[in-house]
Amino acid sequence: MAGNVIELTDDNFESEVLKSSVPVLVDIGATWCGPCKALAPILQGLANDAAGKYKVAKLDIDDAASTARKYRVMSVPTVLVFHGGQLKAQHVGLTNKETLLKLLGS
């Protein structure tokens, strides 16, 4: 994923997500996951519309297994929304832009 979507790792998760001053939508997926690939353009659109109101980030479950385990991710795609360093919302499976925006608003 490119553009305005932040690539997360176990090393930068805290600084990019937990210490963020704005809400962060984290897409946890994998390169081998079909539904994850279908979700990618939706996330890119959200990232392009963010305008400083929130951040959109991507975490590969295979490359950042420690973080995925910490948040008990059992299936991909899983979308987590963090604000103020806390997990505020979660959605498992392919979804649409409207649902993701609602998650960001919670």
C-alpha positions as CSV (number, residue, x, y, z in Angstrom):
1,M,0.0,0.0,0.0
2,A,1.3,3.4,-0.8
3,G,0.4,7.1,-0.6
4,N,-0.9,8.3,2.8
5,V,-1.1,4.9,4.5
6,I,1.6,4.4,7.1
7,E,3.4,1.1,7.1
8,L,3.6,-0.3,10.7
9,T,6.1,-2.6,12.3
10,D,6.5,-4.0,15.8
11,D,9.2,-1.2,16.2
12,N,7.2,1.8,15.2
13,F,3.7,0.8,16.4
14,E,4.0,2.7,19.7
15,S,5.2,5.9,18.2
16,E,2.8,5.9,15.2
17,V,-0.3,4.5,16.9
18,L,-0.2,4.6,20.7
19,K,1.4,8.1,20.9
20,S,-0.6,9.6,18.1
21,S,-2.5,12.8,18.8
22,V,-5.3,11.8,16.4
23,P,-7.3,8.6,16.0
24,V,-5.5,5.8,14.1
25,L,-7.2,3.2,12.0
26,V,-4.9,0.1,11.8
27,D,-5.6,-2.5,9.1
28,I,-4.0,-5.8,10.1
29,G,-3.7,-8.1,7.1
30,A,-1.4,-10.2,5.0
31,T,-0.1,-10.3,1.5
32,W,-1.6,-13.7,0.9
33,C,-5.1,-12.6,2.1
34,G,-7.7,-12.0,-0.7
35,P,-10.1,-9.9,1.5
36,C,-7.2,-7.8,2.7
37,K,-6.4,-7.0,-1.0
38,A,-10.0,-6.0,-1.5
39,L,-9.9,-3.7,1.5
40,A,-6.7,-1.9,0.4
41,P,-8.4,0.6,-2.0
42,I,-11.0,1.5,0.6
43,L,-8.3,2.2,3.1
44,Q,-6.3,4.2,0.6
45,G,-9.4,6.4,-0.1
46,L,-9.8,7.0,3.7
47,A,-6.1,7.9,4.0
48,N,-6.4,10.4,1.1
49,D,-9.4,12.0,2.8
50,A,-7.9,12.1,6.3
51,A,-6.7,15.7,6.2
52,G,-5.1,15.5,9.7
53,K,-8.3,14.3,11.3
54,Y,-7.1,10.7,11.6
55,K,-4.3,8.4,10.4
56,V,-4.6,5.2,8.4
57,A,-2.0,2.5,8.9
58,K,-1.3,-1.0,7.7
59,L,0.3,-3.8,9.7
60,D,1.3,-7.1,8.1
61,I,0.5,-9.9,10.5
62,D,3.5,-12.0,9.2
63,D,6.0,-9.1,9.7
64,A,4.7,-7.8,13.0
65,A,3.5,-11.0,14.7
66,S,4.3,-9.7,18.2
67,T,1.9,-6.7,17.9
68,A,-0.8,-8.9,16.3
69,R,-0.6,-11.3,19.2
70,K,-0.7,-8.5,21.7
71,Y,-4.1,-7.4,20.3
72,R,-5.3,-11.0,19.9
73,V,-5.7,-10.8,16.1
74,M,-7.0,-14.3,15.0
75,S,-8.3,-13.5,11.6
76,V,-7.4,-11.1,8.8
77,P,-8.3,-8.5,7.8
78,T,-8.9,-7.0,11.3
79,V,-9.3,-3.3,11.7
80,L,-8.5,-1.7,15.0
81,V,-9.1,2.0,15.9
82,F,-6.9,3.6,18.5
83,H,-7.3,7.0,20.1
84,G,-5.3,8.4,23.1
85,G,-3.2,5.2,23.1
86,Q,-6.3,3.0,23.8
87,L,-8.1,0.5,21.6
88,K,-11.5,2.1,20.9
89,A,-13.1,-0.1,18.2
90,Q,-12.5,-3.3,16.2
91,H,-13.9,-4.9,13.1
92,V,-13.0,-8.4,11.7
93,G,-13.5,-9.1,8.0
94,L,-14.0,-7.2,4.8
95,T,-16.0,-4.1,5.3
96,N,-16.9,-0.8,3.6
97,K,-15.9,2.8,3.9
98,E,-19.1,3.8,5.9
99,T,-18.4,1.2,8.6
100,L,-14.8,2.3,8.9
101,L,-15.8,5.9,9.3
102,K,-18.3,4.9,12.0
103,L,-15.4,3.0,13.8
104,L,-13.3,6.1,13.6
105,G,-16.1,8.2,15.2
106,S,-16.6,5.9,18.2
